[in-house]
Amino acid sequence: MVNNDSVQRNIAILFIKGAGEMRVLKMVFCLILLFFFMGEGFTASAAEGPIKKVMTVNQTYKAAFTSDSGNNHWWWSASQLPNPGGVYVITKINGSMKLTGTAYDPEIHLASGDNSQTEYMVHDVLNRELNYTKGEGVGFRYLFLGIRGESYTNYGVEVTINTIEYLSYPMNVDVKLTPEKYVELRITSPGGFYSIPKIKTRVEVISDGNRLLSGSNAGTSTYTDTSVNIGRTYKYRVYAGATDDTYRGLSILGDYSILVPSPMDETKEIAEQARDAAREASQNASV
């Protein structure tokens, strides 16, 4: 004869064991999910920072010295480097140098402009890692060649640049209307806007004769255009760059257009949305 109490007790024990095993399985599953998402998070964070890139140049720069390009046996010449585009920081310039004539004490620098007397320079840049956290390679666009010699006519120097290594910072631009019907432009970077060394931006309203928005040529991330009229479409050109200069060294991120709607435009848009919704509902009903 079967003992009902014993059977019920065994069933209860099995149930408790099963519940315990389920709790363990749930815990293991949750831990797996936790590690998975943590791993994904770390991967995403790494991908959000600047991207290492290499630009092939393979170009020889020859110093073009003149009687006006030096004094006291010191002569210089500046050549503009190719621009990788976007927001970038140079981290290394790979190449070689060759002297001709009776020149001596060659110097190879990076400069933010082509005037050695007034522009910032980074010294001895060939084939070494540049410390961009200290400003080296940030916004510098000219290869500056310096040399010593008795006369600018009896010597020369050639520099061959093979590759330029740099960090490229992805940028995003969001354009929208504020509740007051002003235009707001927000410039962001996935790795953090203010993590970009010496970041500067500029916004021009090219539909209004290149009107410059307040905050341009500085580290501004959000612009608000209050000089807009309803019923008009405005077109903006957005610039950004990592640079020591006030405005040079900026690249065009893009042109962006937006309509500041009038009440009639808004009514028309609502009517179009209603027609689209009715059309979609009719199509769904016929399926």
C-alpha positions as CSV (number, residue, x, y, z in Angstrom):
1,M,0.0,0.0,0.0
2,V,1.4,3.4,-1.0
3,N,2.0,5.9,1.8
4,N,0.4,9.1,0.6
5,D,2.4,11.2,3.2
6,S,5.7,9.7,2.0
7,V,4.8,10.4,-1.7
8,Q,3.8,14.0,-0.9
9,R,7.0,14.5,1.1
10,N,9.1,13.2,-1.7
11,I,7.4,15.4,-4.2
12,A,7.9,18.4,-2.0
13,I,11.6,17.6,-1.7
14,L,11.9,17.3,-5.5
15,F,10.1,20.6,-5.9
16,I,12.4,22.4,-3.5
17,K,15.4,20.9,-5.2
18,G,14.1,21.9,-8.6
19,A,13.4,25.4,-7.4
20,G,16.9,25.6,-6.0
21,E,18.4,24.4,-9.2
22,M,16.4,26.9,-11.1
23,R,17.6,29.7,-8.9
24,V,21.2,28.6,-9.5
25,L,20.6,28.5,-13.2
26,K,19.0,32.0,-13.1
27,M,22.0,33.3,-11.2
28,V,24.4,31.8,-13.7
29,F,22.4,33.2,-16.6
30,C,22.3,36.6,-15.0
31,L,26.1,36.5,-14.5
32,I,26.6,35.6,-18.1
33,L,24.4,38.5,-19.2
34,L,26.3,40.8,-16.9
35,F,29.7,39.9,-18.2
36,F,28.4,40.0,-21.8
37,F,27.0,43.6,-21.4
38,M,30.1,44.7,-19.4
39,G,32.3,43.4,-22.2
40,E,30.1,45.1,-24.8
41,G,30.3,48.3,-22.8
42,F,34.0,48.3,-22.6
43,T,34.2,47.5,-26.3
44,A,31.9,50.4,-27.1
45,S,33.9,52.8,-24.9
46,A,37.1,51.9,-26.7
47,A,35.5,52.4,-30.1
48,E,34.2,55.8,-29.1
49,G,37.6,57.4,-28.7
50,P,39.8,58.8,-31.5
51,I,40.7,56.4,-34.4
52,K,44.4,55.8,-35.3
53,K,45.0,56.4,-39.0
54,V,47.9,56.6,-41.4
55,M,48.0,58.9,-44.4
56,T,50.4,58.0,-47.2
57,V,52.2,61.1,-48.6
58,N,55.4,60.0,-50.4
59,Q,56.2,63.6,-51.3
60,T,59.5,65.5,-51.3
61,Y,59.5,69.1,-50.0
62,K,62.4,71.3,-51.2
63,A,63.2,74.4,-49.3
64,A,62.6,77.5,-51.4
65,F,64.9,80.0,-49.8
66,T,65.1,83.7,-51.0
67,S,66.9,86.8,-49.8
68,D,63.8,87.7,-47.8
69,S,63.5,84.3,-46.0
70,G,66.3,84.7,-43.5
71,N,69.0,86.8,-41.7
72,N,72.3,86.2,-39.9
73,H,73.0,83.1,-41.9
74,W,69.7,81.5,-40.8
75,W,67.2,80.7,-43.5
76,W,63.8,79.1,-43.6
77,S,61.0,77.8,-45.8
78,A,57.5,76.6,-45.0
79,S,55.4,74.1,-47.0
80,Q,51.8,73.2,-46.3
81,L,51.2,69.5,-45.5
82,P,48.3,67.5,-46.9
83,N,45.2,67.7,-44.8
84,P,43.7,64.4,-43.6
85,G,40.3,66.2,-43.2
86,G,38.0,66.3,-40.3
87,V,39.2,66.8,-36.7
88,Y,42.6,65.3,-36.3
89,V,45.9,65.4,-34.3
90,I,49.2,64.5,-35.9
91,T,51.1,61.9,-33.8
92,K,54.1,61.1,-36.0
93,I,55.8,62.1,-39.3
94,N,57.8,59.5,-41.0
95,G,60.4,60.4,-43.6
96,S,64.0,61.3,-44.4
97,M,66.2,64.4,-45.0
98,K,69.0,65.2,-47.5
99,L,71.3,68.2,-47.4
100,T,72.9,69.8,-50.6
101,G,75.6,72.4,-51.0
102,T,77.3,73.8,-47.9
103,A,74.3,73.8,-45.5
104,Y,74.6,72.8,-41.9
105,D,72.4,72.5,-38.7
106,P,69.2,71.6,-40.5
107,E,66.0,71.8,-38.5
108,I,62.6,70.3,-39.3
109,H,59.6,71.7,-37.4
110,L,55.9,71.7,-37.5
111,A,54.2,75.2,-37.7
112,S,50.6,76.3,-37.4
113,G,51.3,78.9,-40.1
114,D,53.8,79.8,-42.8
115,N,55.3,82.8,-40.9
116,S,58.1,81.6,-38.6
117,Q,58.3,84.9,-36.7
118,T,54.8,84.8,-35.3
119,E,53.5,81.2,-35.4
120,Y,53.9,78.4,-32.8
121,M,56.3,75.7,-33.8
122,V,57.1,72.1,-32.7
123,H,60.8,71.3,-33.0
124,D,62.5,68.3,-34.6
125,V,59.4,66.4,-35.6
126,L,60.8,63.9,-38.1
127,N,60.5,60.2,-37.1
128,R,59.5,60.7,-33.4
129,E,56.3,60.3,-31.4
130,L,54.6,63.6,-30.9
131,N,53.1,64.3,-27.5
132,Y,49.7,65.6,-28.5
133,T,48.6,65.9,-24.8
134,K,51.1,68.7,-24.5
135,G,50.0,70.3,-27.8
136,E,52.5,68.8,-30.2
137,G,51.0,68.1,-33.6
138,V,47.7,69.8,-32.6
139,G,46.6,72.1,-35.5
140,F,50.0,72.2,-37.1
141,R,49.7,72.2,-40.9
142,Y,53.1,73.5,-42.2
143,L,56.4,71.7,-42.5
144,F,58.9,74.3,-41.6
145,L,62.5,73.7,-42.8
146,G,65.3,75.7,-41.4
147,I,69.0,75.7,-42.3
148,R,72.2,77.6,-41.6
149,G,74.6,78.7,-44.4
150,E,76.6,81.6,-45.6
151,S,74.2,82.4,-48.4
152,Y,70.7,81.3,-49.3
153,T,72.0,80.6,-52.9
154,N,74.7,78.0,-52.1
155,Y,72.9,75.3,-50.2
156,G,69.6,73.4,-50.0
157,V,67.7,70.8,-48.0
158,E,65.1,68.2,-49.1
159,V,62.7,66.4,-46.9
160,T,60.8,63.3,-48.1
161,I,57.6,62.6,-46.1
162,N,56.5,59.0,-46.4
163,T,53.5,58.8,-44.1
164,I,51.7,60.9,-41.5
165,E,50.3,59.1,-38.5
166,Y,47.3,60.8,-36.8
167,L,44.3,60.5,-34.5
168,S,40.9,61.2,-36.1
169,Y,38.0,62.3,-33.9
170,P,34.5,61.3,-35.2
171,M,32.1,64.3,-35.0
172,N,28.3,64.6,-35.0
173,V,26.1,67.6,-35.7
174,D,22.5,67.8,-34.6
175,V,20.3,70.6,-35.8
176,K,16.8,71.2,-34.3
177,L,14.3,73.9,-33.5
178,T,13.8,75.1,-29.9
179,P,10.4,75.7,-28.4
180,E,10.9,79.4,-29.1
181,K,11.5,78.5,-32.8
182,Y,15.2,79.3,-32.7
183,V,17.7,77.1,-34.4
184,E,20.0,75.1,-32.2
185,L,23.1,73.3,-33.5
186,R,24.9,70.9,-31.2
187,I,28.3,69.5,-32.1
188,T,29.4,66.3,-30.3
189,S,32.0,63.6,-30.5
190,P,31.3,60.0,-29.3
191,G,34.4,60.0,-27.1
192,G,33.5,63.4,-25.5
193,F,33.7,66.8,-27.2
194,Y,35.9,68.4,-24.6
195,S,38.3,65.4,-24.6
196,I,39.6,66.7,-28.0
197,P,42.8,68.7,-27.5
198,K,42.3,72.4,-28.1
199,I,39.0,71.9,-29.9
200,K,37.6,74.9,-31.7
201,T,34.4,75.3,-33.8
202,R,32.8,77.8,-36.1
203,V,29.3,78.1,-37.6
204,E,28.4,80.3,-40.5
205,V,24.9,81.0,-41.8
206,I,25.6,80.7,-45.5
207,S,22.0,81.4,-46.4
208,D,22.5,84.8,-44.7
209,G,25.7,85.9,-46.4
210,N,28.0,83.8,-44.2
211,R,26.8,85.4,-41.0
212,L,28.9,84.2,-38.1
213,L,27.1,82.8,-35.0
214,S,28.1,83.9,-31.6
215,G,30.6,81.6,-30.0
216,S,32.5,80.9,-33.2
217,N,36.3,80.3,-33.3
218,A,36.3,79.0,-29.7
219,G,35.6,75.7,-27.9
220,T,31.8,76.1,-28.4
221,S,29.7,72.9,-28.6
222,T,26.2,74.3,-28.8
223,Y,25.1,77.3,-30.9
224,T,21.7,79.0,-30.9
225,D,20.6,81.2,-33.8
226,T,18.0,83.7,-32.6
227,S,18.1,85.8,-35.7
228,V,15.7,83.7,-37.7
229,N,12.3,84.4,-39.3
230,I,9.5,81.9,-39.6
231,G,8.8,80.5,-43.0
232,R,12.4,80.5,-44.1
233,T,14.9,77.7,-44.6
234,Y,18.3,78.4,-43.1
235,K,21.6,76.7,-44.2
236,Y,24.5,76.4,-41.8
237,R,28.1,75.5,-42.5
238,V,29.8,73.9,-39.5
239,Y,33.6,73.8,-38.9
240,A,35.7,72.1,-36.3
241,G,39.3,71.4,-35.6
242,A,42.0,70.7,-33.0
243,T,44.1,73.8,-33.3
244,D,46.2,76.4,-31.4
245,D,45.0,79.1,-33.9
246,T,42.0,81.3,-33.5
247,Y,40.3,80.1,-36.7
248,R,42.8,78.4,-39.0
249,G,43.1,74.7,-39.0
250,L,39.4,74.1,-39.0
251,S,37.8,71.6,-41.4
252,I,34.2,71.7,-42.8
253,L,32.0,69.1,-41.0
254,G,29.2,69.7,-43.4
255,D,26.3,72.0,-44.5
256,Y,22.9,71.6,-42.6
257,S,19.5,73.1,-43.6
258,I,16.4,73.5,-41.5
259,L,13.0,75.1,-42.1
260,V,11.7,77.5,-39.4
261,P,8.0,76.7,-40.0
262,S,5.2,79.3,-40.1
263,P,1.8,78.4,-38.7
264,M,0.7,77.6,-42.3
265,D,3.7,75.2,-42.7
266,E,2.9,73.5,-39.4
267,T,-0.8,73.1,-40.5
268,K,0.4,71.6,-43.9
269,E,2.7,69.2,-42.1
270,I,0.0,68.0,-39.7
271,A,-2.3,67.5,-42.7
272,E,0.4,65.5,-44.6
273,Q,1.0,63.4,-41.5
274,A,-2.7,62.7,-41.1
275,R,-2.9,61.7,-44.8
276,D,0.1,59.4,-44.4
277,A,-1.4,57.8,-41.3
278,A,-4.8,57.3,-43.1
279,R,-3.1,55.8,-46.1
280,E,-1.1,53.4,-43.9
281,A,-4.2,52.4,-42.0
282,S,-6.1,51.7,-45.2
283,Q,-3.2,49.6,-46.6
284,N,-3.1,47.6,-43.3
285,A,-6.8,47.1,-43.4
286,S,-6.7,45.7,-46.9
287,V,-4.0,43.1,-46.1
